[in-house]
Amino acid sequence: SGNAIAEFTTGEDGKYAFKGLMPADYALDVTIPSGYVLVDASDTKMAEKGQYSFVEEADGSFGKSAVITLRMAKHRRDMDVGMVLPGRLGDKAWLDLNGNGLQDGEEGGLPGVTIEVLRGEKVVATAVTDQYGYYTIKGLYPTEYILRVTWPEGVVPTTLREDIQQISSVLNADGTTIPVTVESNKANYAADLGFVLIEEGKLPAGYGEGETQKWKKK
C-alpha cells in the first residue's frame, strides 16, 4: 500500500531475499551504486541474451517494479536487478569552410550549438558546445539515440557523409542526426556536427574567438 515493510542490502554475491511475506500484492524499490545505470526492462538486446530485469521504471540510480502478486507457499525467484556501466557521447561541431562534409585541419569549432539527446520521443540529456566547439554527454544508457540540434544564425548543416565516420557529420538538413550508438563503458566521439556558411565570409558569432591554449613541456 505504499509503505516500506522491509529493506535488504546485497552483499558481495549480489543476492537478496525477503522471507516470511504474507500472500498479497507488493512492489520493490531499488537503489543501485553510483556509476551504474539500471537495465531497462524494454531493452530487447538484453532480453535476447537471457538477461532480464524486473525494474520497469528507472531514473538514474533509482528504479521500481510493477505490482508483484505473491501466492500462498509460492516463491518468486525471478526478481533480478540488472545494471550496466553507462557510456559517453560527443564530440565536436565545426565550420566546414570548403563544404566537403569533412573536418579539415584549418576548420575551427563552432560554439553555442545546443544538442538534445533523444531516446524515442524523450529528451534524456542536453549539452551546448564550448568555445572550441566540443561537447561531451556522460552517463548515457547503452543504446541507440537521435540528436536534435539547434545552431547559431548564419550557418546551416553541411553535406551528410557516412563514408569516413570519424571526421564527417552525422547531421541531417532538418536538424536531427542519423542514429548514433552508445556502448557500455565506452565513448562514441564520432557524433560530429558540421555546418556551412549561409553567406560566404560572414562568420557566426563566437567563431574563432576561443582563448588560445599555451602548452609547455615540463
Secondary structure by P-SEA (a helix, b strand, c coil): cccccbbbbbccccbbbbcccccccbbbbbbbccccccccccaaaaaaacccccccccccccccccbbbbccccccccbbbbbbbbbbbbbbbbbcccccccccccbbbbcbbbbbbbccccccbbbbbcccbbbbbcccccccbbbbbbbcccccccccccccccccccccccccccbbbbccccccccbbbbbbbccccccccccccccbbbbbcc
